[in-house]
Amino acid sequence: MVTVKRSKPLERMSFPGWRSKSKSIAMLKYCLGVGAGIVIGRISRLGDSIGRVGVAGPKFLQDYYHPSNDNGWHDISVYFGDRNSIKEEAKSQEGQDDIISNLMSLYRRSSSSKKKKGTIRNTTTEAEVPDQMYFVDLAANDPIDLSNTFKLEQMGWDGLCIEPNPVYWYRLSHRKCAVAGAFVGGKTDLQQVDVSLSNKVLGGIIGDNFDNKEEHEQTREKRFTVSIKSLFQRFNVPQRIDYFSLDVEGAEELIMKDFPFDDYTVHFATVERPKPELQKLLKDHDYHFVMQIVNWGETLWVHGSVLKEVSLKDLKKNALETMGEGSDEEWPPSYWKEGSWYFDMETGIFHQP
């Protein structure tokens, strides 16, 4: 936890062009600052033309500048105009949206079939396989291009998109899902980190254990993290998450080591390049590795509760058929290691020739 020094009281701060000679002037500056903040940050909701982004920041700043502060969060209303103004075809990275959609359909069909035949006794309830499916997308990046969840949303899914880079917030406001602007990690909130925002889709937390290395990042900013548990609580994330897309440029273990496994169950997850420590953590909490979707290390995982309804072999076969790869048991293919980029699951090393 980082201890942050509180700023000076407002009436003693100096502003360009102003001199603090009286309490009345100080009060005028305060009113102008608060008024500007309200106009900019709290635009009135105008039907479906307004999107809201929940932004996490240091609580002491929120207390100081925003009377509406809520435990380090401040909602920003984004006027995007016409929800249909962005007319682009949904395009996930490697077909994750289609894979997850088909796997969920297989899971639901299998569960429904077993219940009708009476082969199970209350092991799968309507609450466990709900009609309303839910995703968590971390980090969301662009709302459509390379999005693993936009197509699911079009199919009727609900969800939460988490994206700390404000460059994406306008386009994300066109989405129907809730949007959180926050860096996630740690067991408690308000941990200060260095981050890279300038390289957009490849940005993230800077550190030797992350994809954004200390020695390579010339442009960095200070931000505060929020724990994934308090984030989920704020946005009322359901206890059963059907799909969790986790791609945070090397910070996957930072997030998952404090994941509230006792409170939330994820049916299916795609995790980018999980190192052996994270693989063990997932397995220890009844998550099972299905396959690598692509050579650069996008991995597919399933919770043990799903395997009560459909076998791991059938899940893998379904995913391969969705990918157009048939049902070849030799996966990943051997050519991945012949001079190409590939992720080694055993060592956690990403080889880049």
Legacy VTK file of the C-alpha trace (Angstrom):
# vtk DataFile Version 3.0
C-alpha trace
ASCII
DATASET POLYDATA
POINTS 353 float
0.000 0.000 0.000
1.321 3.422 -0.937
0.948 6.287 1.512
-0.122 9.414 -0.346
0.395 12.889 1.059
-2.807 14.934 1.093
-2.768 18.110 -0.963
-2.969 21.531 0.642
-6.418 22.931 1.434
-8.110 24.534 -1.533
-8.090 28.060 -0.198
-4.305 28.016 0.047
-3.588 26.745 -3.437
-2.387 29.232 -6.043
-3.828 29.275 -9.557
-2.327 31.009 -12.598
-3.641 34.556 -12.727
-5.024 34.470 -9.190
-3.664 35.569 -5.890
-5.155 34.405 -2.598
-5.799 37.652 -0.719
-9.154 36.915 0.836
-11.537 34.138 1.794
-14.047 35.395 -0.769
-11.607 34.845 -3.619
-10.789 31.391 -2.272
-14.487 30.567 -2.151
-14.949 31.838 -5.720
-12.145 29.566 -6.935
-13.687 26.632 -5.128
-17.102 27.242 -6.727
-15.583 27.610 -10.192
-13.630 24.364 -9.786
-16.591 22.383 -8.514
-18.886 23.843 -11.163
-16.506 22.944 -13.977
-16.135 19.438 -12.610
-19.896 18.959 -12.470
-20.419 20.268 -16.022
-17.671 18.092 -17.474
-18.062 14.952 -15.413
-21.792 14.713 -14.711
-23.577 15.359 -17.985
-27.296 14.658 -17.771
-28.361 11.284 -19.125
-30.149 11.623 -22.477
-31.782 8.257 -23.090
-29.620 5.776 -24.990
-27.180 8.436 -26.150
-25.252 8.469 -22.884
-22.745 5.858 -21.764
-21.231 5.690 -18.292
-17.657 4.835 -17.434
-16.822 4.042 -13.822
-13.313 5.371 -13.230
-11.142 4.270 -10.319
-8.679 6.737 -8.860
-6.977 7.718 -5.623
-9.592 8.452 -2.990
-7.852 11.545 -1.638
-8.081 13.211 -5.065
-11.706 12.199 -5.434
-12.481 13.635 -1.992
-10.754 16.850 -2.931
-12.173 17.529 -6.388
-15.437 15.586 -6.563
-18.202 15.827 -3.959
-19.751 12.727 -5.555
-16.719 10.580 -4.751
-17.554 6.959 -3.936
-14.624 5.037 -2.450
-12.157 6.125 -5.093
-14.626 5.930 -8.004
-16.174 8.682 -10.091
-18.675 8.018 -12.880
-18.156 9.895 -16.144
-21.078 10.199 -18.564
-19.981 9.983 -22.199
-22.209 11.390 -24.928
-21.766 9.096 -27.928
-24.827 10.182 -29.948
-26.086 7.225 -31.985
-25.363 3.721 -30.687
-25.394 2.432 -34.262
-22.940 5.031 -35.566
-20.060 2.550 -35.419
-20.878 0.054 -38.138
-18.095 -2.503 -37.995
-18.163 -6.263 -38.132
-17.364 -8.065 -34.900
-13.853 -9.464 -35.020
-12.279 -11.283 -32.091
-8.572 -12.078 -31.937
-8.709 -15.771 -32.852
-12.394 -16.670 -32.908
-12.751 -16.780 -29.122
-16.301 -15.424 -29.310
-17.483 -18.246 -31.586
-15.629 -20.867 -29.551
-17.169 -19.707 -26.270
-20.650 -19.351 -27.760
-20.564 -22.901 -29.111
-19.094 -24.335 -25.907
-21.787 -22.673 -23.810
-24.457 -24.031 -26.147
-22.975 -27.520 -25.820
-22.868 -27.197 -22.034
-26.460 -25.984 -21.807
-27.761 -28.676 -24.167
-25.986 -31.388 -22.229
-27.282 -30.079 -18.915
-30.831 -29.777 -20.225
-30.728 -33.265 -21.742
-29.518 -34.853 -18.502
-32.201 -33.116 -16.480
-34.909 -34.359 -18.826
-33.598 -37.918 -18.602
-33.372 -37.692 -14.822
-29.728 -38.749 -14.781
-28.733 -36.036 -12.330
-30.268 -34.940 -9.070
-30.216 -31.190 -8.536
-26.522 -30.928 -9.424
-27.309 -28.313 -12.050
-29.915 -25.705 -11.242
-31.332 -22.896 -13.313
-29.130 -20.545 -11.294
-26.025 -22.463 -12.382
-26.942 -22.462 -16.078
-28.861 -19.188 -16.329
-30.793 -17.932 -19.324
-28.888 -14.640 -19.110
-25.247 -15.338 -19.836
-22.535 -13.048 -18.481
-18.958 -12.196 -19.458
-16.059 -10.250 -17.966
-13.609 -8.733 -20.465
-10.242 -7.707 -18.980
-8.839 -5.754 -20.675
-11.424 -4.804 -23.272
-9.347 -2.427 -25.435
-11.325 -1.481 -28.562
-15.020 -2.371 -28.223
-15.256 -4.100 -31.605
-11.893 -4.645 -33.294
-10.234 -7.732 -31.752
-12.940 -7.832 -29.074
-13.624 -11.281 -27.640
-17.003 -10.213 -26.241
-18.721 -7.822 -28.677
-20.282 -10.638 -30.695
-21.466 -12.317 -27.488
-23.127 -9.051 -26.499
-24.891 -8.986 -29.862
-26.164 -12.479 -29.062
-27.804 -11.180 -25.894
-25.070 -11.649 -23.325
-24.616 -9.136 -20.509
-21.250 -8.266 -19.047
-18.532 -5.996 -17.731
-15.767 -4.502 -19.876
-12.720 -3.313 -17.925
-10.410 -0.913 -19.753
-8.083 1.564 -18.008
-6.930 3.421 -21.132
-9.205 6.450 -21.739
-8.437 6.417 -25.460
-10.976 3.583 -25.772
-13.757 4.999 -23.592
-15.667 6.871 -26.319
-16.036 3.782 -28.491
-16.698 1.566 -25.479
-19.596 3.840 -24.538
-21.426 2.445 -27.587
-21.454 -0.982 -25.964
-24.359 -2.176 -23.805
-22.098 -3.711 -21.159
-20.985 -1.863 -18.042
-17.578 -0.212 -18.475
-14.961 0.214 -15.747
-11.892 2.395 -16.288
-9.453 0.807 -13.863
-6.176 -1.017 -13.493
-6.830 -4.250 -11.618
-4.546 -6.079 -9.220
-3.648 -6.699 -5.613
-5.568 -7.910 -2.606
-6.431 -4.360 -1.539
-7.211 -1.163 -3.409
-5.055 1.924 -3.865
-1.717 0.346 -4.782
0.357 2.670 -6.939
1.866 1.311 -10.164
3.716 2.619 -13.209
1.753 2.094 -16.412
2.191 2.529 -20.143
-0.763 3.969 -22.047
0.913 5.253 -25.210
1.149 1.881 -26.954
-2.604 1.273 -26.709
-3.425 -2.419 -27.179
-0.017 -3.485 -25.846
-0.081 -1.103 -22.891
-0.409 -2.035 -19.257
1.404 -2.193 -15.938
5.178 -1.761 -16.187
7.506 -4.203 -14.447
10.123 -6.872 -15.035
7.483 -9.616 -14.680
5.132 -8.018 -17.222
5.205 -7.618 -21.002
5.889 -3.888 -20.567
9.457 -3.998 -19.232
11.124 -1.321 -17.135
14.014 -0.735 -19.535
11.809 -0.422 -22.621
9.206 2.036 -21.365
10.176 5.683 -21.759
6.655 7.039 -21.367
5.045 6.108 -18.072
2.343 7.394 -15.778
1.318 6.755 -12.182
-1.976 5.007 -11.538
-3.712 3.179 -8.682
-5.040 -0.367 -8.816
-8.351 -1.706 -7.564
-8.726 -5.271 -6.321
-10.770 -7.537 -8.540
-13.044 -8.427 -5.624
-14.049 -4.844 -4.863
-14.425 -4.190 -8.608
-16.818 -7.135 -8.960
-18.766 -6.016 -5.908
-19.156 -2.482 -7.222
-20.533 -3.653 -10.563
-22.691 -6.446 -9.100
-20.960 -9.154 -11.102
-22.942 -12.401 -10.689
-21.348 -15.266 -8.786
-21.389 -17.408 -11.912
-19.486 -15.897 -14.825
-19.941 -17.764 -18.088
-16.863 -16.349 -19.837
-13.806 -14.513 -18.551
-11.473 -13.063 -21.183
-8.139 -12.285 -19.492
-5.466 -10.579 -21.589
-3.469 -7.960 -19.683
0.028 -8.146 -21.175
1.718 -10.247 -18.534
-0.285 -9.087 -15.495
-2.558 -12.148 -15.519
-0.955 -13.711 -12.448
-1.030 -10.391 -10.556
-4.798 -10.325 -11.004
-5.596 -13.996 -10.487
-3.508 -14.601 -7.363
-6.090 -12.563 -5.437
-9.140 -13.716 -7.399
-12.051 -14.488 -5.023
-12.411 -18.124 -6.082
-14.718 -18.881 -3.151
-17.187 -16.213 -4.271
-17.126 -16.494 -8.072
-17.099 -19.403 -10.521
-16.067 -18.976 -14.157
-17.445 -21.566 -16.569
-15.010 -20.835 -19.418
-11.937 -18.612 -19.580
-9.327 -17.648 -22.124
-6.027 -16.618 -20.550
-3.086 -15.247 -22.478
0.253 -16.963 -21.852
-0.289 -18.234 -18.287
3.010 -19.005 -16.589
3.414 -22.266 -14.637
2.560 -20.533 -11.341
-0.756 -19.299 -12.722
-1.492 -22.665 -14.326
-1.024 -24.328 -10.937
-3.248 -21.735 -9.258
-6.039 -22.399 -11.748
-5.728 -26.171 -11.426
-5.737 -25.928 -7.631
-9.143 -24.225 -7.877
-10.694 -26.881 -10.150
-9.967 -25.235 -13.499
-8.888 -27.566 -16.285
-6.739 -26.772 -19.304
-8.499 -27.544 -22.580
-6.098 -26.383 -25.292
-4.087 -23.586 -26.824
-6.217 -21.740 -29.341
-3.268 -20.205 -31.176
0.515 -20.483 -31.135
1.169 -17.210 -29.307
-0.383 -18.579 -26.153
-4.127 -17.920 -25.955
-5.244 -20.772 -23.699
-8.720 -22.150 -23.025
-9.819 -23.270 -19.538
-12.990 -24.801 -18.108
-14.288 -25.170 -14.561
-14.849 -28.616 -13.096
-18.589 -27.990 -12.692
-18.924 -27.910 -16.483
-17.153 -31.266 -16.778
-19.994 -32.863 -14.802
-22.171 -32.230 -17.850
-19.792 -32.553 -20.821
-16.407 -34.252 -21.166
-13.106 -32.464 -21.688
-12.645 -34.430 -24.911
-15.973 -33.220 -26.300
-15.174 -29.630 -25.344
-11.863 -29.788 -27.172
-13.458 -31.427 -30.203
-16.145 -28.735 -30.311
-13.550 -25.957 -30.083
-11.419 -27.461 -32.844
-14.436 -27.842 -35.112
-15.365 -24.212 -34.480
-11.828 -23.227 -35.449
-12.120 -25.288 -38.628
-9.330 -27.610 -37.473
-11.327 -30.845 -37.397
-10.868 -33.094 -34.369
-7.143 -33.801 -34.604
-5.837 -35.019 -31.237
-2.334 -33.744 -32.077
-2.728 -30.246 -30.768
-0.965 -27.888 -30.860
0.439 -28.841 -34.263
4.152 -29.594 -34.427
4.852 -26.815 -36.949
4.328 -24.228 -34.199
7.864 -24.954 -33.026
9.477 -24.843 -36.446
10.767 -21.297 -36.624
7.486 -19.650 -35.641
6.275 -17.819 -32.566
4.985 -20.227 -29.957
4.194 -20.373 -26.260
5.632 -23.261 -24.248
3.076 -24.248 -21.593
5.610 -26.214 -19.537
8.117 -23.391 -19.139
5.826 -20.402 -19.615
8.280 -18.979 -22.152
7.049 -17.171 -25.252
9.508 -17.916 -28.055
9.852 -15.176 -30.666
12.280 -16.092 -33.486
LINES 1 354
353 0 1 2 3 4 5 6 7 8 9 10 11 12 13 14 15 16 17 18 19 20 21 22 23 24 25 26 27 28 29 30 31 32 33 34 35 36 37 38 39 40 41 42 43 44 45 46 47 48 49 50 51 52 53 54 55 56 57 58 59 60 61 62 63 64 65 66 67 68 69 70 71 72 73 74 75 76 77 78 79 80 81 82 83 84 85 86 87 88 89 90 91 92 93 94 95 96 97 98 99 100 101 102 103 104 105 106 107 108 109 110 111 112 113 114 115 116 117 118 119 120 121 122 123 124 125 126 127 128 129 130 131 132 133 134 135 136 137 138 139 140 141 142 143 144 145 146 147 148 149 150 151 152 153 154 155 156 157 158 159 160 161 162 163 164 165 166 167 168 169 170 171 172 173 174 175 176 177 178 179 180 181 182 183 184 185 186 187 188 189 190 191 192 193 194 195 196 197 198 199 200 201 202 203 204 205 206 207 208 209 210 211 212 213 214 215 216 217 218 219 220 221 222 223 224 225 226 227 228 229 230 231 232 233 234 235 236 237 238 239 240 241 242 243 244 245 246 247 248 249 250 251 252 253 254 255 256 257 258 259 260 261 262 263 264 265 266 267 268 269 270 271 272 273 274 275 276 277 278 279 280 281 282 283 284 285 286 287 288 289 290 291 292 293 294 295 296 297 298 299 300 301 302 303 304 305 306 307 308 309 310 311 312 313 314 315 316 317 318 319 320 321 322 323 324 325 326 327 328 329 330 331 332 333 334 335 336 337 338 339 340 341 342 343 344 345 346 347 348 349 350 351 352
